[in-house]
């Protein structure tokens, strides 16, 4: 296997050629936060949380899709990187239902954890128009609440690539984008097999199991 020499936060490393910066960092035990990333299932650079600084690059790059090359020097926790992640989290919260205390995923939410780590308050500086999101409780085992969806696409990726079903996916474009079914059908009217894989990979409270206790 061909190896390349890089530096991450000043640490010299020899890593396999062709892997991404994120994989190289994890190979060395260096943490880079992600929201949309699922190894070999969802590597699309959508959430922009994993942005890092590469010496010589004009802008920050998404580490989950950017390959390493010989001599690359990377900073994963500089002020510029942290400020970018903080702004991204604030933008995500601008259309997010921020009722964390009553959310089933409170204290077990990847978004909440990152906001706490980066000092992002519950009130977003980018507050504006809040879209009217779908709420689907048609299935006996789960609830789909798009007011807490962050468009990471992990649910649609695992539904299509792991289960081979593909009943949910991104609809519309731009600010109107949302994760939903074809023709906005209820999940109960689709070919959903109730596997629960989408619930398992959702980083927020957008998909969760019904509790009948």
C-alpha positions in Angstrom: 0.0 0.0 0.0 1.4 3.4 -1.0 1.8 5.8 1.9 2.0 9.6 2.0 3.6 11.8 4.6 1.4 14.6 6.1 1.1 16.7 9.2 -2.0 17.2 11.3 -1.8 19.9 14.0 2.0 19.7 13.6 2.1 15.9 14.1 4.0 14.1 11.4 2.1 11.1 10.1 2.4 8.4 7.4 -1.0 7.4 6.2 -2.4 5.4 3.2 -2.6 7.3 0.0 -6.1 8.2 -1.2 -7.9 8.2 2.2 -9.7 11.4 3.4 -8.4 13.9 5.9 -11.1 12.7 8.3 -10.0 9.1 8.0 -6.3 10.1 8.5 -7.2 12.1 11.6 -9.1 9.2 13.1 -6.2 6.9 12.1 -4.0 9.1 14.4 -6.6 9.4 17.2 -7.4 13.1 16.4 -11.1 13.9 16.7 -12.8 15.9 13.9 -16.6 16.5 14.6 -19.2 15.4 12.0 -22.9 15.3 11.7 -23.7 13.9 8.2 -20.8 11.4 7.9 -21.4 7.6 8.0 -18.3 5.6 6.8 -18.8 4.1 3.4 -22.6 5.0 3.5 -22.9 8.8 3.6 -19.7 10.7 2.7 -21.2 13.8 1.1 -19.7 16.8 2.9 -23.2 18.2 3.5 -23.2 19.4 7.1 -19.9 21.4 6.9 -19.1 20.7 10.5 -15.9 18.7 9.6 -14.2 21.7 7.9 -10.5 21.9 8.5 -7.7 24.2 7.4 -5.2 23.0 4.8 -2.0 25.0 4.3 -2.0 26.6 0.8 -5.8 26.1 0.3 -7.8 29.3 -0.4 -10.7 28.2 1.9 -11.5 25.6 4.5 -12.2 22.1 3.2 -14.6 19.3 4.2 -12.4 16.7 5.7 -14.8 13.8 5.1 -14.4 14.1 1.3 -11.0 15.8 0.8 -8.2 13.3 0.1 -4.8 13.6 1.6 -1.7 14.0 -0.5 2.1 14.1 0.0 3.3 17.0 2.2 -0.2 18.2 3.2 -0.3 20.2 6.4 -3.7 20.3 8.2 -5.1 22.2 11.2 -8.2 20.7 12.8 -8.8 23.1 15.7 -7.5 26.6 14.7 -9.5 29.7 15.6 -10.6 29.9 11.9 -11.9 26.3 12.0 -13.7 26.7 15.3 -15.4 30.0 14.2 -16.6 28.2 11.0 -18.1 25.4 12.9 -19.7 27.7 15.4 -21.3 29.7 12.5 -22.5 26.5 10.9 -24.1 25.3 14.1 -25.9 28.7 14.5 -27.2 28.4 10.9 -28.5 24.9 11.6 -30.3 26.2 14.7 -31.9 29.0 12.7 -34.5 26.6 11.3 -34.4 24.1 14.2 -37.1 23.6 16.8 -35.0 24.3 19.9 -37.1 22.6 22.5 -34.2 20.6 23.8 -35.5 20.0 27.4 -38.6 18.2 26.2 -36.9 16.4 23.3 -36.5 12.6 23.6 -32.9 12.9 22.5 -31.9 15.5 25.1 -28.4 14.7 26.5 -28.1 12.1 23.7 -28.2 14.4 20.7 -25.1 14.9 18.5 -26.3 18.5 17.6 -26.8 19.4 21.3 -23.4 18.0 22.2 -21.6 20.1 19.5 -23.5 23.3 20.4 -22.4 22.8 24.0 -18.8 22.2 23.0 -18.6 25.3 20.7 -20.5 27.6 23.0 -23.5 28.0 20.8 -26.5 29.3 22.7 -30.1 28.2 22.2 -31.0 31.5 20.6 -29.6 31.8 17.1 -28.4 35.1 15.7 -29.8 34.0 12.3 -33.4 33.7 13.4 -35.8 34.3 10.5 -38.6 32.5 8.7 -39.3 29.1 10.2 -40.6 26.6 7.6 -43.7 24.6 8.2 -42.3 21.1 8.7 -44.1 17.7 8.4 -44.9 15.6 11.5 -45.6 11.9 10.6 -46.8 9.5 13.2 -48.6 7.1 10.8 -46.2 4.2 11.6 -46.8 2.0 14.7 -43.1 2.1 15.7 -41.8 5.6 15.0 -42.4 9.3 14.6 -40.8 11.5 12.0 -40.6 15.2 13.1 -38.9 17.4 10.4 -38.8 20.4 12.7 -35.7 18.8 14.3 -34.2 17.5 11.0 -30.8 19.0 10.0 -30.8 17.6 6.4 -27.7 15.4 7.1 -29.2 12.7 4.9 -28.0 9.8 7.1 -31.5 8.4 7.3 -32.0 8.3 3.5 -28.5 6.9 2.9 -29.0 4.0 5.3 -32.5 3.4 4.0 -31.3 3.1 0.4 -27.8 1.7 0.7 -28.1 -0.6 3.7 -31.8 -1.7 3.6 -32.2 -1.3 -0.2 -35.6 0.4 0.3 -35.2 4.1 -0.3 -38.6 5.4 0.9 -37.2 8.7 2.2 -34.9 11.2 0.6 -34.3 15.0 0.1 -37.1 16.9 -1.7 -37.2 20.4 -3.0 -34.1 22.7 -3.2 -32.4 25.5 -1.2 -34.2 26.8 1.8 -37.3 24.7 1.0 -35.3 21.4 1.2 -36.7 18.7 3.5 -36.4 14.9 3.9 -39.6 13.2 3.0 -41.3 10.5 1.0 -42.4 10.5 -2.6 -45.5 12.7 -3.2 -45.4 13.5 0.6 -47.1 10.2 1.4 -47.3 9.1 5.1 -44.7 6.5 5.8 -47.5 4.0 6.5 -48.4 4.3 2.8 -44.9 3.5 1.5 -42.9 0.3 1.3 -41.2 1.1 4.7 -40.3 -2.2 6.4 -40.1 -0.8 9.9 -36.4 -1.8 10.3 -35.6 1.2 12.5 -32.2 1.8 10.8 -33.1 5.5 10.1 -33.8 6.0 13.8 -30.5 4.5 14.8 -28.4 6.9 12.6 -30.4 10.1 13.2 -28.2 12.5 15.1 -31.1 14.5 16.5 -34.8 14.0 17.5 -36.1 14.1 14.0 -36.7 10.3 14.0 -37.5 8.4 17.2 -39.3 5.4 18.5 -42.8 5.5 19.8 -42.9 4.9 23.6 -46.1 3.2 24.7 -45.1 2.8 28.3 
